Amino acid sequence: MPFSGRIEALMNGTWQVLTRDGRFTIEELLPFAEQACLRSFLLMAGEQAVAFAFCFQRGDVFVYHRIGYDTLFAKYSPGIILLHRLLDLIYDDHAPKYVDLGVGAFDYKKELANDILETNAFLILRKTPVNGILLGLYRTMRAVNTISRVLLERTRRTFVKVHASE
């Protein structure tokens, strides 16, 4: 099976997809491949694809972007194994000056980092009627999300209390 086929077969069963609905397709990455900044990695255990990482590198900056691993291998930390291996590879090849390990201050990232930066995302929009409507929809979705989380949390607490009293 070709490299991309092995990754596609692995992608939809990863914990990232199952727990965060992180679905994506290889086609989404084609523009980066065409710009020659896509770097992809696949960890194998014999003939079994175990973990993958899609990263970007342009000049001195390497970005660890889309990752995933087969949940059957979770106890072996395949994502961390792949990260260490790909860092070895990129520093042997075209060594970047900066490596962005992405969102989340996980212990395995802290062990590798010599600096941690706090970042924020923001939108800059032109003041147009269409953007006004889209921004209103976005704010509404965020409010619904917040309310849903609060209600879910209350429901969970109620369930725990009922369960604990039995």
Contacts in CASP RR format, 6 or more apart in sequence:
PFRMAT RR
TARGET T0000
AUTHOR 0000-0000-0000
METHOD contacts of the structure
MODEL  1
MPFSGRIEALMNGTWQVLTRDGRFTIEELLPFAEQACLRSFLLMAGEQAV
AFAFCFQRGDVFVYHRIGYDTLFAKYSPGIILLHRLLDLIYDDHAPKYVD
LGVGAFDYKKELANDILETNAFLILRKTPVNGILLGLYRTMRAVNTISRV
LLERTRRTFVKVHASE
1 9 0 8 1.000
3 40 0 8 1.000
3 42 0 8 1.000
4 26 0 8 1.000
6 42 0 8 1.000
6 44 0 8 1.000
6 49 0 8 1.000
7 26 0 8 1.000
7 40 0 8 1.000
7 42 0 8 1.000
7 49 0 8 1.000
7 52 0 8 1.000
8 25 0 8 1.000
8 26 0 8 1.000
9 49 0 8 1.000
10 49 0 8 1.000
10 50 0 8 1.000
10 51 0 8 1.000
10 52 0 8 1.000
10 68 0 8 1.000
10 69 0 8 1.000
10 70 0 8 1.000
11 17 0 8 1.000
11 23 0 8 1.000
11 24 0 8 1.000
11 52 0 8 1.000
11 68 0 8 1.000
12 23 0 8 1.000
13 70 0 8 1.000
13 71 0 8 1.000
14 68 0 8 1.000
14 69 0 8 1.000
14 70 0 8 1.000
14 71 0 8 1.000
15 68 0 8 1.000
15 69 0 8 1.000
15 71 0 8 1.000
15 74 0 8 1.000
16 22 0 8 1.000
16 67 0 8 1.000
16 68 0 8 1.000
17 23 0 8 1.000
18 71 0 8 1.000
24 66 0 8 1.000
29 38 0 8 1.000
29 40 0 8 1.000
29 54 0 8 1.000
29 66 0 8 1.000
32 38 0 8 1.000
32 56 0 8 1.000
35 58 0 8 1.000
37 56 0 8 1.000
37 57 0 8 1.000
37 58 0 8 1.000
38 54 0 8 1.000
38 55 0 8 1.000
38 56 0 8 1.000
39 54 0 8 1.000
39 55 0 8 1.000
39 56 0 8 1.000
39 57 0 8 1.000
39 62 0 8 1.000
39 86 0 8 1.000
39 90 0 8 1.000
40 52 0 8 1.000
40 53 0 8 1.000
40 54 0 8 1.000
40 55 0 8 1.000
41 52 0 8 1.000
41 53 0 8 1.000
41 55 0 8 1.000
41 82 0 8 1.000
41 85 0 8 1.000
41 86 0 8 1.000
41 89 0 8 1.000
42 49 0 8 1.000
42 51 0 8 1.000
42 52 0 8 1.000
43 49 0 8 1.000
43 50 0 8 1.000
43 51 0 8 1.000
43 52 0 8 1.000
43 69 0 8 1.000
43 78 0 8 1.000
43 79 0 8 1.000
43 81 0 8 1.000
43 82 0 8 1.000
43 85 0 8 1.000
44 50 0 8 1.000
45 73 0 8 1.000
48 70 0 8 1.000
49 70 0 8 1.000
50 69 0 8 1.000
50 70 0 8 1.000
50 73 0 8 1.000
50 78 0 8 1.000
50 82 0 8 1.000
51 67 0 8 1.000
51 68 0 8 1.000
51 69 0 8 1.000
51 70 0 8 1.000
51 73 0 8 1.000
51 78 0 8 1.000
51 79 0 8 1.000
51 81 0 8 1.000
51 82 0 8 1.000
52 66 0 8 1.000
52 67 0 8 1.000
52 68 0 8 1.000
52 69 0 8 1.000
52 82 0 8 1.000
53 64 0 8 1.000
53 65 0 8 1.000
53 66 0 8 1.000
53 67 0 8 1.000
53 68 0 8 1.000
53 79 0 8 1.000
53 82 0 8 1.000
53 83 0 8 1.000
53 86 0 8 1.000
54 65 0 8 1.000
54 66 0 8 1.000
54 67 0 8 1.000
55 62 0 8 1.000
55 63 0 8 1.000
55 64 0 8 1.000
55 65 0 8 1.000
55 86 0 8 1.000
56 62 0 8 1.000
56 63 0 8 1.000
56 65 0 8 1.000
57 63 0 8 1.000
57 90 0 8 1.000
57 94 0 8 1.000
57 96 0 8 1.000
59 94 0 8 1.000
59 96 0 8 1.000
60 96 0 8 1.000
60 97 0 8 1.000
60 98 0 8 1.000
61 96 0 8 1.000
61 97 0 8 1.000
61 98 0 8 1.000
61 100 0 8 1.000
62 90 0 8 1.000
62 96 0 8 1.000
62 98 0 8 1.000
62 99 0 8 1.000
62 100 0 8 1.000
63 100 0 8 1.000
63 102 0 8 1.000
64 83 0 8 1.000
64 99 0 8 1.000
64 100 0 8 1.000
64 101 0 8 1.000
64 102 0 8 1.000
65 102 0 8 1.000
67 79 0 8 1.000
67 82 0 8 1.000
67 83 0 8 1.000
68 79 0 8 1.000
69 78 0 8 1.000
69 79 0 8 1.000
69 82 0 8 1.000
70 78 0 8 1.000
80 108 0 8 1.000
83 101 0 8 1.000
83 108 0 8 1.000
83 112 0 8 1.000
87 99 0 8 1.000
87 112 0 8 1.000
90 96 0 8 1.000
90 99 0 8 1.000
101 109 0 8 1.000
101 112 0 8 1.000
101 113 0 8 1.000
102 109 0 8 1.000
105 116 0 8 1.000
110 116 0 8 1.000
123 135 0 8 1.000
125 131 0 8 1.000
125 132 0 8 1.000
125 134 0 8 1.000
125 135 0 8 1.000
END
